[in-house]
Amino acid sequence: MSSPLSSASPSTPGTPVSSGRLPRSIVSRYAAGSLATGGFATLPGLVLVYYLTDSLGVTALAAGAIVTLAKIWDVVIDPVIGGLSDRALARSGSRRGPMLLGTVGLPLAFIAMFAVPAGLGSVGASIWVLVAFIAAATFFSLFQIPYIALPAELTDGYNERTRLLTWRVVVLTLAILLFGAGGPEIRDLFPENALLGYLVMALVAAVLLAIGLAIATSVAPRSTPIVRTHETNLLSHYRAGIRVLRESRPFRTLLATFMLQGLATGLMLAGAQYVATWILHSQGAVTYLFVALIAPALLVAPVWRWIADRIGKKRTFRIASVLFLLATIALTAMIIWPGMWILAPVALAGAAYAGMQTMPMAMLPDVMSEDAATSGGGETRAGVFGGVWTAGETAGMALGSTVLAIVLAATGYLESVAGISVTQPASAISGIALSFSLVPALLMLVSLVTLRRYSLGEGQL
């Protein structure tokens, strides 16, 4: 499938191919990629630690270590993939090559994560999941990093980028609902065989991932290849990542804000299943949590775009962040008053989350364009920016699961295997509640401080 924009041949790869309104087909096909990115970010973050501790008998600290090690690997390779993405663009005129590798590999590795052979034991199961998760993270980055770079290359319109990313976030929230609520529902269709339930869940999810990946890959524009001399050693990619952090203050501040908020949301995502099981006393209540989170987000995502067009992206981002902060503060009451009332502040958090995703994603292409206009040389570094951004996002989300695992271990959480019931101590229940409320609130407060230092607006582009 070729892109309607593929006939354009800008003199330099990475130059925006549209100054006007993007065709709806481009917007919708680009947005389809969030079916995959949202699904992969949501489902492992939601169920993987729980799968390890409550079905495979892995201790909470070991489960946290598995997630952390896989994410550390992701952080290490992301700058390299970012540099390779820019090289692919220069050599072939398109970023499709790395995206296609991710499209093929990610669904297969995702299935492997939940296909642990019987009889391996907790140690063998841990190693199996770790290797599969590392493979999945690698293939995901091969798609995700070029995907992040595309908005800066599809359009140079300040508000048009907000429109493009708004619909991406709409699909992202749908993916969170589909995978976050639907995944556990599929798993729970097999109450007598939890491991089979996880495998069937993974198979269905892999099909949806493949669809989203393939559609979004087709939108990558093609341009005239150019010949340049590139450094080929691995250290050159890390040096390039350090340079963009050093040279672009807007990027540093935006990334710091996004990482802190990713840590807060990743902590809540990883804790949602525990909240459902031990505070709401229903493993299936995680579905209600996700419906409460996503339904408002779907409704207000276009509203955040409308607000941003009138008062600017930074101010809109701040408003969304404050609303999320208020929601997490309200959730602290679950420590002494647990109940389904928590769905109300979760819904407020969902409405805010749509803005917290749309705005920084729409601001990142502005940062890339500002860098291309001021750094000189005429060569895009969008892939490098995308690699560092993905590494930071991954680190934030991964640390969410790590922090949860540390809190669970510190408060005495008891792991178990499938079919065996345990009673958690009161300290562990309190730890779960704090991880879903007070700790994310503190992280959001710090993110508002870093956001104040971001100064790039439409007038500076």
N, C-alpha and C positions, 0 to 999 in steps of 0.2 A: 504494500500500500504506500503510495507516494504522497508527500505533503503538498498541498496547494501552494505552499511557499517555496517548495524545493526548486522551482525554476529560477528563482532569484539567485544571482551570483555576485554578492558583494566582493569588493577587491580584497578584503581581509576577512578570513574566517572569524566568526564571532561578531561581525558587525550586524546590528539589528536589521532585519529584512523588512520591517514594516514600521511606518511612522503614523499610520492611521489606525482605524478600528480593525481588530483582528477578526477573521471569519469565525463564525460559531463553531465550525467543524474543528478548527485549531484549538479553540478554547476547550471544547468538550473532550477532544482526544488527549490534550495535555492533562486535563483534570482526571481522566481515567487512570493515570498513573498512581493517583492517591488511593485507588482501590488496593493496590499492592503495597505502597509505602505505609498506609494506615493499617492495613491488615497485619503486616509483618511487625510493625512497631507495637501493635495492640496485643495480639494473641499470646506471643511468648512472654511479654511483660506481665500479662494477666495470669497465665496458668502455669508457666514453666517452673517457677520456684515451688508452687503448690503441687505440681505434678511430681517433682523430685522429693519433696518432704512427705507428702501424704499418699503417694502411690508407689514410689520406688524405695522408700525407707532411707533416703539420704538426709543427713543432719542439716539443720537450717544454715549453719555456717558453711558447710560444704556446698550446699545449693547456691548460696550467695557467691561463693568463690567461683563456681562454674559460670554463672552469668557474668561475673566481673572479668574473669580471664578471657571469655569470648569477646567482651566489649573492649578490653584492653587491646586485643588483637585488631579489632575493628578500628580503634583510634590510631594504632600504629600504621595500618595500611592505607587509611583514607587519604593522607597527603600524597602518597605514591600514586594512588588511583586518580587523584585530582590532576597531577602532572601528566599522567598517561592519557587522560581525557583531553587535555589541551594539545598533546602531541598527535592524538588521533584526529582532532579537528584540523590541525595544520597539515597533516599528511594526506588525509582523505577528504577534507572539506565537511566532515560530519562527525558527530559524537555517537553515531548509531552502533559502531563496533562494540565498545564496552557495554552498552545497554543491552545488546543482543546476548552477550555472554551471561549477563545477569538474568535475562528473561528465561534462558534455558536452565540455568543452574539452580536458581533460588527455589522453585517449586520442588525439585527433587531433594535438595538438602533439607527443606522444611519437613517433608514427609519423614525423612530419616531421623529427625529430632524426636519424633514420637513413635518410632518403630523399634524400640529397644527389645532385642531378643530375650525371650524368657530364660531364666536361669543364670543370668550374668551376675546377680548379686548387686548390692548397692555400689560397690567400688567400680565394677565393670560397667554398670549402668551410668554412673557418673562420667566415666571416660567416653562412653559412646555418645552421650548427650553433648558433652563438651566439644568433641570433634565435629559432630553434625552441626552444632550451633556456630562454630568457627567457620565452617564451609558456607553455611547460610548467610552469615554476616558478610563474608567476602563477596559472594554473588550479589547480595543486596547493595553493597557499596558500588559495585561495577555499574549498576543501574542508577542508583540514587544520586551519585555525584554529578554525572552528566545531566541528569534530569533537573537538578537544582540550577545548573548553569543555563538552561534553555530560555527562561523568561527574559534574561538580558539580551538574548540573541534573536528572540521572536519579535520584540517590539521595543522601541525607545520611548514610548509614551508613559509619562509618570502615572497618570490615572489609569491608563490601559493595563499597566502591570497589576494594579490593584484589582481590576476586573478579572484578569487572568487568574490571579492567585485566589480571589474570592471563590470562584467556582472549583478551584482545586481543593479549598478547605471544605466546601460543601460536600464534595465526594469523600474527602478525608473523614468528615464526621459520619457520613453514611457507612464508611468502611469500619470505623470504630464501633458503630452500632451493630453492623452485620457480623463482624468477627468477635467483638467483645460480648455481645449478647447471644448471637447464634452459635458461636463455637462451644461455649459451655452447655448450651441446650442440646447440641448434637452429642457431646460427650455423655450427658446425663441420660441419653436414650438407652445406655447400657449399664444400668446400676449394678448388675451382677458381675460385670467384667470391665472395670475402669480402664484398664490398659487398652482393650479393644475400642472403648469409647474415644480415648485420646487418638488412636490411630485413624479411626473413621473421620474424626474432626479434622485431622491433619490432611487427609486425602481431599476432603471437600474444600478446605481452605487453599490447598495447593492449586486446584483448578481455577479458583477465583483470582489468585495471585498471578497465574500465567496469563489470564485474560487481560488484566489491568496492565501488566508489563508489556505485553505485545502491542496493545493499542497505543500506549504512550510512546513507545520506541518509534513508531511510525511518524511521529510529529517532528522529530529532530530535523531541522533544515539542512539542506546541502548547499555548499558554496564551492568556490574555486579553490582547490588545494594550493598551498604555498610551500616552498622549500626553505627550511631554516635549519640551522645547526643547533641541536639540542644536547644538553648534558644527559648522559644516559645512566650515570650511577645513582643509586638510591638516595644518597645524601643530598643530591641536588634537589630532589622533591621536597625534602624537609627544609632545606635552606629557603626554597621558594615560599613555603608555608610560613616560615618565620618572618620573611621579608614582608608579606602582605599584612601580617599582624603588626609589625613594627611601623610600616609606612601608612597604614589606613586606620586612623583613630575611630572613624564611624564604624568600621568593621569590628574593631576590638570591643567597643562598648555594646554594640548590637549583639555580638556573639556572647559576651559575658551575661547580658540580660537573658538571652534565650537559653543559655546553659543552666542558669539558676532556676528558671521557670521549668525547664525540662527535668531538672532534678526533683522539683516539687511535684509535677504531674506524674513523673515516673514512679515516685514513691507512693502516690495515691493509687496509681494503676496497679502496681504490684501488691498493694494492700487490700484492694477491693474484694478479692475472693476471701481473704481472711475476715474482713468486716462482715461479709455476707454470712459466712459459716459460724463465726464465734460471737458476733454482736447482734446480728439480725436472726441468728439461729436457723439459717436456711442456706444450704450451698447454692440453691437455685436463685436466691435473692440477688445474686450478682447481675442477673438479667435486668431486674428492676433498677439497679444502680446505673446501668448503662443506658437504659431507656431515659431515665431522668437526666442523664448527662447529655445525651445526643439530641433528643427532641427539641429542646430550646436552642441548641447550637444550629440546627438546621434552619430554624425560623429566623434567627437574628444574624446569620452570616452576611446576607445581603445588606442588612441594616448597618453593620460595621463598615462596609464599603461606602454606603451613603454618607455616613458620618465622616469618614476619612476624606472623601472628596470635598467636604466643606470646612473641616478644621485641621486637616493634615494627618499624616499617618502616625507621627510620634504622639500627639495628644490623644488620638484614638487608642493607641496601644496602651497609654498610661491609664485611661479610663477602664479599659478591659481588665488590666492587671489589678486595679484597685477593687473592682467587683469580685474578682477571684479571691483576693485577700480577705474581703469581708465574708465570703462564703466559707473559707477554711476556718476563720475565727468562730463562726457560728457552729461549725462541726465539732468544736472542742467540747460542747455540751454533751456529746454522746458518752463521754467518760462516766458521767453520773446519771445520765438519762438516755439509755439506748432505746432505739425504736425506729419505726419506718418514717418518722418525721424528718430524718436526715435526707430523704429524697428531695426536700425543698431546697436546702442550701446546695445540694449536688446539682440541682437544676440551674441555680444561679451560677455555679461554677461552669456548667456547660455553656451557658450563654456567653460568659466571659471568655471561655476557652476558644470559641470561634474567632473572637477578635485577637486573642493572644497568638493565634496561629496565622491569621491572615496578614496582620500588620508586619511582623518581622519578615515573613516570606516576601511581601511586596516591597519591603525596604531593602532587602539584600540585593536585588537587581540594580537598584539605585546606587548602592555602594560599589557594585561591579562597574557600572557605567562611569561613575565619578573617578574611579581608579584608572580606567582605560583612557579617560580624557586628560588626566593630570600626570600619569606616570611616564608618558612619552614612549616612543618606539612603535606604537600602533599595534602591539601584540596583546591579545586578550589573555587575562589571567583568571578567567571565570572558573575554569576547572580547578585551579589552585584554591580560589575562594571556596568553591563547593566542597573540596576535600577537607579543608580546615573546618568549615561549617559543619559538615557531617560528622567529623571527628569530635567536635565540641558537643553537638547534639547527642551523639552516641554516648559520650562520657557522662553527660548529665542524666540521661535516661538510665544508663547502667548503674550509676551511683545510687539511683533511687532504689533499685532492687537490693544493692549492697547495704544501704542504710537500713532498709527493712529487715534484712537478714540479721544484721548486727543487733537491732532492737529486739527482734524475736529471741535471739540467743541470750541476750543480756537479761531479758525479762522471764526466761525460763520456759519458752515455748517447747512443747513436746511433739517430736516428729512421729509419724506412724507409717504403716504400709497399708495398701488397699485392703479393705474389709475389716480392719481393726480400728475400733473406736477408742479415743482417749479423752480425758477431761483436762482442759487447760487451766493452769493456775490463774488467779485473779490478776497477778502482775502481768502475765502475758496478754490478757484481754485489754488491760490498760495500755500496754505497749502498742497493740494493734490500733487502738483508738487514737493515741497521740501521733502515730505515724501517718494517720489519715487526716489530721487536722492541724495541731499546733506546729509540728515541724514544717509542713508545707507553708503554713502562714508566715513563719519566720523567713523562709527562703524567698517568698514573694516580696516581703518587705525589703530585703536586701536588693532584689532585682529592680525595684523602683528607684533605688539610689543609683545604680549603674545606668539606668535608662536616662537619667537626667543629663548625662554627659554626651548623649547622642545629639548631634547638631546639624545633620544633613537634611535639607528640605528641598522642595521643588525649585526654590530660587537659586540654590547652589549647583543645580544640575545643568 
